[in-house]
């Protein structure tokens, strides 16, 4: 059976909800008009804030926030 650390469960839930929310909203900065992901880069039809980068940074920042809030750095 798969067991997930009690401290990690809210972080995983936040990450999944963030991914679902962004995919459902499909912001213009991350998606083309036809709903496909934009590529990372500069120039026409590219973005500096792709879906994978925004979700990765959001999950990482939320993880750091929860660790700092609980004062558990080790």
N, C-alpha and C positions, 0 to 999 in steps of 0.2 A: 504494500500500500504506500502511496505517496504521502509523505508528511511534510508540511511547509511550516517553517518557523513562525511563531505567533507574531513576531515583530515585522516579518516580511509580508504577511498577508495584506495589510492595508496598502502597502506600496504596490504590490501586484494588482490589487483591485483598482487603485488610482491609475496605473499604467494602462490597464485594459480599458477603463472608462475614458481615458484621454484619447486612446487610439480610436475607439468607437465614435466618440464625439467629433473628433477632427475628420474622420472618414465620412461621417454622416453630414457634417456641415460643408465639407469640401471648399475650404477657403481658396480664393483666387490665387493667393500667393503660393499655394502648394499643388493646385490642380489646374489642368487645362479645362476649357469650356466643355469638352466632351467627357469629362470625369476621370481622365487618365492622370497619373502622377507626373509632375514636372521633374525634369532632371536637375541635379545639382550643378550649379555653375553660374556664370554671368553671360549675359547676352540674351538674344530673343528666345522666347519660350523656355527659359531656364530660370531657376530660382536659387537664392542663397539660403532659403529656409524650406528644405524639402521635408516631407512627412516624416521620414525616418530620423532626421536630425532633430526636429522639434519634439517628437515623442521621446527620443533618447535623452535629450537635455531635460525635458519635463520630468521624466522618471528619475533621473539622476539628482536633480535639484530637490525633488520631493523626498528621496531617500536621505540626502544630506540634511534636509530640514528635520525629518523625524529623528535622525540620529543625534543631531545637536539638541533638539528639544528634550530628548530623554537623557542627555548628557552621557551617552554611551559611545565613546570614541574608540574603544579598543576592539 
